[in-house]
């Protein structure tokens, strides 16, 4: 007599949280693109928007988090990509969240009328998109939050106060010394108006697991966060001087 086959053991929360979150991020796939807000499909799943100045590293950040080299398109002419791009997340092609890649802003070579139009489109999106759950603002810490970033903060402040999740990512942090990084964190935390602030480096993979876990939690608020087994830290010690790295 053949023994009764054993049911496969379920994947439980004993798996390390970064593995679950990064695996979820890796499911990202192109959903749609829209030149204007009214072309976006109505969705009933959590939506997380990535915003930031041109050259802040937004496309690189999205591609690093999703472990895909060309998911988010980085234009060779900054500021020229003027579409809202949506990427679906979820295993087995079942969408349980969406990432939104908003066009970069602030690039000087873009005609003034285009800048004004896109500021209006972005403001309308950030204020009126019903299923918007969280916003990730990318900032080059060597420049800090600019006037345009401050305008964006003013636009989203009412929704953040009403519960919208908000994260500022200080990109290209590998270019900072430890002292510079700590100073940048302190300054932006004062400016973020209640949002979280984290260091991020695509080159050094700093903050990647942590951000993936946070986005997973934003998209699954009713599910318990995956537990993490206690383990020794594998992060290298911070360096006292900035490494020589490519932009």
C-alpha positions in Angstrom: 0.0 0.0 0.0 1.3 3.4 -1.0 1.7 5.7 2.0 -0.7 8.7 2.1 1.0 11.5 0.4 1.9 14.4 2.7 0.5 17.8 1.9 3.2 20.3 1.1 4.2 22.4 4.1 2.9 25.9 3.8 5.2 28.8 3.6 4.9 30.4 7.0 6.0 33.6 8.6 9.2 31.9 9.8 10.7 32.8 6.4 12.9 35.9 6.7 10.8 39.0 6.0 13.2 40.4 3.4 12.9 37.2 1.3 9.1 37.5 1.3 9.1 41.2 0.5 11.8 41.0 -2.2 10.1 38.1 -3.8 6.9 40.1 -3.9 8.7 43.1 -5.4 10.2 40.9 -8.1 6.7 40.1 -9.4 6.4 43.6 -10.8 5.3 43.8 -14.4 4.2 46.6 -16.7 0.5 47.3 -16.4 -0.2 50.5 -18.4 1.0 54.0 -19.3 -1.0 57.2 -19.5 -0.3 60.7 -20.8 -3.0 62.2 -18.6 -4.7 61.4 -15.3 -8.1 60.5 -16.8 -6.5 57.7 -18.9 -5.5 55.8 -15.8 -7.7 52.7 -15.1 -9.7 52.8 -11.8 -8.2 50.3 -9.4 -9.2 48.9 -6.1 -5.8 47.7 -4.9 -3.2 49.8 -3.0 -1.2 52.1 -5.1 2.3 53.4 -4.2 3.7 56.3 -6.1 7.3 57.2 -6.7 8.0 60.9 -7.3 11.1 63.1 -7.4 13.2 65.5 -9.4 14.8 64.4 -12.6 18.2 62.7 -11.9 17.2 61.8 -8.3 17.6 58.1 -9.2 13.9 57.2 -9.4 14.1 54.7 -12.2 17.2 53.1 -10.8 15.5 52.8 -7.4 12.4 51.0 -8.9 14.6 48.7 -11.0 16.7 47.8 -7.9 13.7 47.1 -5.7 12.1 44.9 -8.3 15.4 43.3 -9.3 14.7 44.1 -12.9 17.1 46.0 -15.1 14.7 47.8 -17.4 11.3 47.8 -15.8 11.3 51.6 -15.2 12.5 53.5 -18.2 15.3 56.0 -17.6 15.3 58.5 -20.4 18.6 59.6 -21.8 17.1 63.1 -21.7 16.0 63.8 -18.2 12.6 65.3 -17.9 11.5 64.1 -21.3 9.6 61.0 -20.1 6.1 62.5 -19.5 3.8 59.6 -18.9 2.4 58.0 -15.8 3.5 54.3 -15.8 1.8 51.7 -13.7 3.4 48.4 -12.6 1.4 45.5 -11.2 2.6 43.5 -8.2 1.4 40.1 -7.0 2.2 36.4 -7.4 0.6 34.2 -10.1 -0.4 37.3 -12.0 -3.0 38.3 -9.4 -2.5 42.0 -8.8 -2.6 42.9 -5.1 -0.8 46.3 -5.4 0.5 48.8 -8.0 3.6 50.9 -8.3 3.2 54.2 -10.0 6.2 55.8 -11.7 5.5 59.6 -12.0 7.6 61.7 -14.4 10.6 63.5 -12.9 10.3 67.2 -12.4 12.5 70.2 -12.2 14.8 69.7 -15.2 15.8 73.1 -16.6 15.7 72.1 -20.3 12.0 71.2 -20.3 9.9 74.0 -21.7 8.1 76.1 -19.1 4.6 75.1 -20.3 5.4 71.4 -20.0 6.7 72.0 -16.5 3.4 73.7 -15.5 1.3 71.1 -17.2 3.0 68.2 -15.4 3.0 70.0 -12.1 -0.8 70.2 -12.5 -1.1 66.5 -13.6 1.0 65.3 -10.6 -0.9 67.5 -8.1 -4.2 66.2 -9.4 -3.0 62.7 -9.2 -1.6 63.0 -5.6 -4.7 64.8 -4.4 -7.4 62.8 -6.1 -6.2 59.2 -6.8 -8.6 57.3 -4.6 -6.6 54.1 -4.1 -3.3 55.9 -3.5 -1.9 54.3 -0.3 1.7 55.7 -0.1 4.2 58.0 -1.7 7.9 57.6 -2.0 9.8 60.8 -2.6 13.3 60.4 -3.9 15.9 63.0 -3.1 19.6 63.4 -3.8 20.9 64.2 -0.3 23.7 66.3 -1.7 21.1 68.7 -2.9 18.5 68.3 -0.1 14.8 69.0 -0.6 14.4 71.7 -3.2 11.7 74.3 -3.6 9.7 71.9 -5.9 10.0 69.1 -3.4 8.6 71.5 -0.7 5.7 72.4 -3.0 5.0 68.7 -3.4 5.1 68.3 0.4 2.5 71.0 0.7 0.2 69.3 -1.8 0.3 65.9 -0.1 0.3 67.2 3.5 -3.5 67.0 4.0 -3.6 63.4 2.8 -0.5 62.4 4.9 -2.2 63.9 8.0 -5.3 61.8 7.1 -3.2 58.6 7.0 -1.5 58.4 3.6 1.9 56.7 4.0 4.9 58.8 3.1 8.6 57.9 2.8 11.6 60.1 1.7 14.4 58.1 0.2 17.9 59.8 0.2 19.3 58.1 -2.9 22.9 57.8 -3.9 23.8 57.6 -0.2 27.1 55.7 -1.1 28.4 59.1 -2.1 28.1 60.4 1.5 30.4 60.0 4.4 28.9 58.8 7.7 28.8 62.3 9.1 27.2 63.7 5.9 24.6 60.9 5.9 23.6 61.5 9.5 23.4 65.2 8.9 21.2 64.7 5.8 18.9 62.4 7.7 18.5 64.9 10.5 17.7 67.8 8.2 15.2 66.0 6.0 13.4 64.4 9.0 12.6 67.9 10.2 11.3 68.8 6.7 9.4 65.6 6.0 6.4 66.5 8.1 5.8 63.2 9.8 7.0 61.0 6.9 9.8 58.4 7.3 13.3 59.1 6.0 15.8 56.4 4.9 19.1 56.2 3.2 19.2 54.3 -0.1 22.0 53.2 -2.4 21.4 51.1 -5.5 25.1 50.6 -5.9 25.7 49.4 -2.4 22.2 47.9 -2.0 21.8 50.0 1.2 18.2 50.1 2.4 16.8 47.8 -0.4 15.5 45.1 1.9 14.2 47.6 4.4 12.3 49.6 1.8 10.9 46.4 0.2 9.6 45.3 3.6 8.0 48.7 4.3 6.2 48.8 0.9 5.0 45.2 1.5 3.5 46.3 4.8 1.9 49.4 3.2 0.2 47.1 0.6 -0.9 44.5 3.1 -2.1 46.4 6.1 -4.5 43.7 7.3 -1.9 40.9 7.1 0.6 40.3 9.9 4.1 41.3 8.9 6.4 38.3 8.2 8.5 37.5 11.2 12.2 37.6 11.0 14.5 35.1 12.6 17.1 36.6 14.8 20.4 36.8 12.9 23.6 38.6 13.0 23.7 41.8 10.9 25.4 41.4 7.5 25.6 45.1 6.8 29.1 46.4 6.3 30.2 49.1 8.7 29.7 52.6 7.5 32.8 54.1 5.9 34.3 57.4 7.1 34.8 58.6 3.6 32.8 58.5 0.5 33.9 55.8 -2.0 34.8 56.7 -5.5 31.6 55.5 -7.3 30.0 56.1 -10.7 26.8 58.3 -10.6 
